[in-house]
Amino acid sequence: MNKMITKENNFYKNKKILVTGGAGFIGSALVDSLIQKGAIITIGDNLSSGSLNNILRVWKKNNLKFKKTSYGYLTENSHKFVLTDLEEFNSALKITKNQEIIFHLAANIGGRGYIDTHPADCCEGFSINQNVIKAAHLAGVDRVLFASSACVYPEDLQKNYNSKYLLKEDDAFKKNWGNADREYGWAKLMGEITLKAYNQQYGLKGVSTRYVTAFGPWENDTHAIIALIRRAVEKKDPYIIWGSGKQDRDFTYIDDIISGTLLACEKITDCDAINLGTGVRYTMLETVETIFNILNWKPKKIIFDKTKPEGVKTRALNIVKAKKLLNWKPKFDLREGLERTIDWFIRENPLSVETLK
């Protein structure tokens, strides 16, 4: 037993690892964890949705001194940030050179409002995923973790309120047909297929991790949880909830996403997909009421704005495969995750995306 623990703890030590999209919410949290595990990290990002502040914050947290260079930033012990456009294949090939592992998180992404109003931008994922995976193969990278999404699942399995069905990995192709959630979902599904194809033809190792409604500190308010927390902290009354409020989600705290991601990359190499969620669903109204309870405040009036997108009516993941193959299960329930996120929000008082623009 002790040998297994030691091996797991040391898997990433001194590994040269590229994290694409490492300036984003999940990416920067992953970088933080990998640095603590002793990996040597290169971050590749175009900063279209991520923030340089996320990277510098993580480096400062880990007491790393850094300097600006001609290509980005470099720390005293070889961690670096490279401003790069992964839609250009030569850029992808250049940044993957000499890397051992790639965590591919780069995507053009925002919350549901962004997905519904930026279909063409979300399609950038098709070229980004192809370029990174092909470059990984040509550069001789050992393995690739592709950050996928529950948006790959067919919409007809998510069309009814109050569902109890948990989406299984095999459901992505129902009777050999895909029906992903808008352009973003298709980009993710095709990314998974591309990775699997490179495994079958060239032996590239890897895994696709399907995330579902990740939330936590340092996320911005283009995503639902932070937007809802901001409205409550600022005591907005009437308080607005997008959609009917009856739509439910499998909210997964960031620390659980990261622990599952690290285990998946280490333990799965056949480029299969695996769900990382909680298997527990909460409606948006239930989630908001929990936020109110934590803050000990409630508005006099709640408005359900049905002119705004609410996405699929239900979404929660079956995590039996992750429990079996990774010996992983989430440690944080919704309330504890919300408490931690609200504590961070009140302490940091982050600017809204609108203010930043």
PERAJO-V936143 format. One line per field, one symbol per residue. psi: psi as a letter, one per 20 degrees, with the letter a starting at -180 (. if undefined). burial: 1 if it has 16 or more other C-alpha atoms within 10 Angstrom, else 0. A space follows every 50 residues. Layout:
psi->???
burial->???
//
This chain:
psi->ghhggggghihipjqoppoqkiiafgghhgggghghjjroppppqjkhhr phhgghggghhjlpqrqqahicqprhkjqqppoqoiipghgggghipjqh qponipqoqbahhgghilhghhihhghggggggghgghikqgqpppobqi iiqphiikipqkqjpppqhiihnoljpqmrnahghhggghggggghhhgh hijpqaqppoqolqraqjqrkiqgghghgghghjlpoqppppbiiipqqn ppqhhhggghgggghgipijkrqppobhjpqprhghgghgggggilqpqh ppponiiqqibqhqoqqpkgghgghilqqqiprgghggggggggghghlq qqhggh.
burial->00000000000100111111111111111111111011111111111011 11011101100000010000001110001111111110101110110011 11111111110111110100011111011111111110101111111111 11111011010010011110110000011111111111111111110110 00111111111111111111111111111101100100111111111111 11111111111111110111111111111111111011011100100100 00000000111111111111110001011100010011101100100001 0000000
//
